[in-house]
Amino acid sequence: MRRALVAVAALMSGAIPANAEPLVDINWFGATLADVRASRPDVAWVEEPNPYGFDELTHLTAASFANVGDRSFDINVTQAHGIVVSARLQSTTNVTNARECEVVSLDAATNLEPRLGAFYWDRTLSHGQISVPISDQSVVIVQGWRRSPRLEPFTRAQYTHPDTTGFAVRARARPTNGRITLNALLLSDLDGAACRVRVEIDLPFDQD
């Protein structure tokens, strides 16, 4: 059974380089949405109640919050029970096939690495998943497939084939400022003619 680079994951530091701007302010986590607004008055924030009607959840959203490489990311920051616990960022690029989505995804990962820390994958690789280095410190997992009618993994050489209807990138990071360490998940998916790159950042339960 093949495994991702578990040993590398265990050695990696999530520290963000001193000269790099974090993707989001790590100090937001455990603070309040009011603190988020105060720290970034230049952002056109929109406060939204939770769509499911949970009074203890509130969201701040903003379009084009961060520019990463050639992409602009929208953001959704969630406060639960009075503290910020998560941030979700997404960028969408129009593509014609899985190969183009792979190029978009790997470029995004390369530009996100200095702002999130090293990427790794510590799960068992499933059939068709491939570990792809993006730097000396980081790897991401890619996978392409089609359904015919069941899922059939494709090799990277087949990503330009029109039958490659599915594509995904996955990677984890542990951004930290030395006081707070967060869980980050990079996800990229081919959705028709759209390549959606998302970053999910969460406050671990033991740091709330």
Backbone torsions as a table, in degrees:
resi	resn	phi	psi	omega
1	MET	NA	126.5	-178.4
2	ARG	-80.6	145.3	177.5
3	ARG	-125.9	151.7	173.9
4	ALA	-68.6	-178.7	-172.6
5	LEU	-78.7	73.8	-175.9
6	VAL	-63.5	-42.8	-179.2
7	ALA	-60.8	-41.7	178.6
8	VAL	-63.7	-42.4	-179.5
9	ALA	-58.3	-39.2	-177.3
10	ALA	-68.2	-25.2	-176.1
11	LEU	-93.6	-14.6	-171.8
12	MET	-74.3	144.0	172.3
13	SER	-99.8	141.0	177.1
14	GLY	-89.7	6.4	-177.8
15	ALA	-62.0	134.5	178.0
16	ILE	-85.4	134.1	-179.4
17	PRO	-52.7	144.1	-173.9
18	ALA	-60.4	-30.6	-177.3
19	ASN	-93.0	8.1	-179.0
20	ALA	-106.1	143.9	176.8
21	GLU	-86.3	123.3	177.1
22	PRO	-58.3	151.3	179.7
23	LEU	-61.3	-42.5	170.8
24	VAL	-132.7	160.3	179.2
25	ASP	-71.7	115.7	-178.0
26	ILE	-61.2	-28.6	-179.5
27	ASN	-69.8	-11.8	173.9
28	TRP	-61.3	-35.3	-171.3
29	PHE	-74.3	123.0	-172.9
30	GLY	94.3	-10.4	175.6
31	ALA	-93.6	-155.9	-178.8
32	THR	-122.2	166.7	176.2
33	LEU	-63.8	-30.2	175.6
34	ALA	-62.5	-39.0	176.6
35	ASP	-65.1	-38.4	178.3
36	VAL	-61.7	-48.1	178.8
37	ARG	-58.6	-45.2	-176.7
38	ALA	-65.1	-33.9	-177.8
39	SER	-76.9	-22.9	-179.5
40	ARG	-133.3	68.1	179.6
41	PRO	-68.2	-13.0	179.5
42	ASP	-77.4	-11.8	-176.6
43	VAL	-92.4	137.9	177.9
44	ALA	-83.3	79.7	-177.2
45	TRP	-74.2	145.8	172.7
46	VAL	-125.3	122.1	179.0
47	GLU	-89.5	131.2	-177.0
48	GLU	-130.8	135.7	173.1
49	PRO	-70.0	160.7	177.3
50	ASN	-63.9	131.5	-177.1
51	PRO	-64.0	-17.4	-179.8
52	TYR	-92.7	3.1	174.6
53	GLY	82.7	14.4	177.9
54	PHE	-81.6	112.9	-174.4
55	ASP	-62.1	-27.8	-175.0
56	GLU	-79.9	-3.6	179.7
57	LEU	-112.3	131.2	176.6
58	THR	-137.5	148.1	-177.1
59	HIS	-123.6	143.7	165.5
60	LEU	-112.0	128.6	178.8
61	THR	-122.6	155.3	176.2
62	ALA	-155.3	137.3	176.0
63	ALA	-85.2	147.4	176.2
64	SER	51.1	47.7	-177.5
65	PHE	-69.1	-42.6	-174.7
66	ALA	-136.5	138.1	172.5
67	ASN	-100.9	124.1	-178.9
68	VAL	-127.3	108.8	-172.9
69	GLY	62.7	-128.0	179.5
70	ASP	-92.7	6.0	-173.9
71	ARG	-112.2	148.0	176.1
72	SER	-109.9	132.4	-177.0
73	PHE	-110.8	129.0	168.2
74	ASP	-80.1	159.7	-176.9
75	ILE	-135.2	147.8	172.5
76	ASN	-133.5	115.0	-180.0
77	VAL	-105.3	130.7	-175.5
78	THR	-112.3	130.4	172.2
79	GLN	-107.4	130.8	178.2
80	ALA	-127.9	127.5	178.9
81	HIS	53.0	37.8	171.6
82	GLY	93.5	-4.9	178.9
83	ILE	-132.6	152.5	176.7
84	VAL	-74.0	126.2	-177.0
85	VAL	-119.3	-17.2	-177.6
86	SER	-157.1	158.1	171.9
87	ALA	-138.1	137.7	179.0
88	ARG	-123.5	126.6	179.3
89	LEU	-122.1	144.0	-178.5
90	GLN	-146.1	141.5	173.8
91	SER	-133.8	139.0	-178.2
92	THR	-122.4	131.9	178.8
93	THR	-126.1	135.5	176.7
94	ASN	-76.3	133.8	-179.2
95	VAL	-138.1	168.1	179.5
96	THR	-110.1	-14.5	179.8
97	ASN	-161.4	176.9	-177.5
98	ALA	-66.5	-32.2	178.2
99	ARG	-61.4	-43.3	179.0
100	GLU	-65.1	-37.1	177.6
101	CYS	-66.4	-36.0	177.0
102	GLU	-63.6	-43.8	179.2
103	VAL	-61.3	-46.1	178.4
104	VAL	-60.1	-44.9	-175.0
105	SER	-67.1	-45.4	-178.8
106	LEU	-69.4	-34.8	175.5
107	ASP	-65.4	-41.9	177.3
108	ALA	-62.2	-44.3	179.7
109	ALA	-61.2	-41.9	179.9
110	THR	-61.9	-40.4	-179.3
111	ASN	-79.1	-23.9	178.3
112	LEU	-81.1	-26.4	-175.2
113	GLU	-53.9	-46.9	-179.8
114	PRO	-65.8	-17.6	-174.7
115	ARG	-102.7	-7.3	178.5
116	LEU	-124.7	-16.8	-171.6
117	GLY	98.4	176.6	-175.6
118	ALA	-63.5	141.1	175.9
119	PHE	-91.7	145.8	177.5
120	TYR	-149.9	173.2	173.8
121	TRP	-142.4	123.5	-173.8
122	ASP	-116.6	24.3	178.4
123	ARG	-112.0	159.4	174.6
124	THR	-64.4	134.0	177.9
125	LEU	-73.0	132.5	175.2
126	SER	-85.6	170.8	-177.0
127	HIS	-58.8	125.6	177.8
128	GLY	94.4	-11.8	177.8
129	GLN	-79.7	143.4	-177.2
130	ILE	-129.7	136.5	175.6
131	SER	-87.8	123.0	-176.2
132	VAL	-121.1	117.0	176.4
133	PRO	-69.4	138.5	173.2
134	ILE	-114.5	-8.5	175.2
135	SER	-163.8	-177.5	177.8
136	ASP	-66.2	-20.9	-175.2
137	GLN	-110.7	-15.3	-168.4
138	SER	-124.1	143.9	171.3
139	VAL	-131.5	151.3	171.4
140	VAL	-128.5	162.3	-179.8
141	ILE	-107.8	129.0	178.2
142	VAL	-119.6	153.1	178.6
143	GLN	-157.1	134.2	173.9
144	GLY	-124.9	149.2	-177.0
145	TRP	-159.5	171.0	168.2
146	ARG	-136.4	161.9	176.0
147	ARG	-108.3	123.2	-173.6
148	SER	-149.4	57.3	-7.0
149	PRO	-84.0	-12.1	178.3
150	ARG	-94.7	165.1	-177.1
151	LEU	-63.5	127.4	179.1
152	GLU	-124.4	109.6	-179.4
153	PRO	-62.5	143.2	175.6
154	PHE	-113.8	153.4	174.4
155	THR	-78.8	164.9	179.8
156	ARG	-61.5	-30.4	178.8
157	ALA	-65.9	-18.6	-178.2
158	GLN	-96.9	3.6	-174.1
159	TYR	-66.4	-20.5	176.8
160	THR	-83.1	-9.9	-178.0
161	HIS	-69.3	136.1	-178.5
162	PRO	-62.1	-19.4	178.3
163	ASP	-77.1	-11.6	177.5
164	THR	-78.6	91.5	-174.1
165	THR	-94.1	-10.7	-179.9
166	GLY	-127.8	143.6	176.7
167	PHE	-154.5	143.1	-179.9
168	ALA	-151.1	148.7	170.6
169	VAL	-124.9	139.0	177.5
170	ARG	-137.1	142.6	173.9
171	ALA	-163.8	156.2	178.4
172	ARG	-118.2	156.9	174.1
173	ALA	-148.1	163.4	-180.0
174	ARG	-130.7	71.9	-179.1
175	PRO	-61.9	139.1	-178.1
176	THR	-147.5	151.7	171.8
177	ASN	-112.2	12.7	-178.7
178	GLY	94.4	-25.9	177.9
179	ARG	-105.0	-40.7	-179.9
180	ILE	-120.0	132.2	174.8
181	THR	-118.9	128.9	-175.2
182	LEU	-110.9	161.8	171.8
183	ASN	-100.0	127.1	178.5
184	ALA	-125.1	141.1	178.8
185	LEU	-129.0	124.3	174.3
186	LEU	-95.7	127.5	179.1
187	LEU	-133.4	131.9	174.1
188	SER	-133.5	134.7	-175.1
189	ASP	-140.7	141.4	172.6
190	LEU	-85.1	122.0	-178.8
191	ASP	-127.7	89.2	-174.9
192	GLY	66.5	-117.5	178.6
193	ALA	-98.7	13.3	-178.4
194	ALA	-116.2	136.3	172.8
195	CYS	-107.8	111.8	-174.9
196	ARG	-103.8	117.5	176.4
197	VAL	-103.7	125.1	-178.1
198	ARG	-128.1	149.8	173.0
199	VAL	-127.8	124.0	177.7
200	GLU	-111.6	120.4	-177.6
201	ILE	-119.4	127.5	-174.5
202	ASP	-131.8	147.2	172.3
203	LEU	-82.8	120.3	177.5
204	PRO	-59.6	149.8	-177.5
205	PHE	-58.8	-31.1	-176.3
206	ASP	-82.2	5.5	178.7
207	GLN	-124.6	17.3	-180.0
208	ASP	-80.8	NA	NA
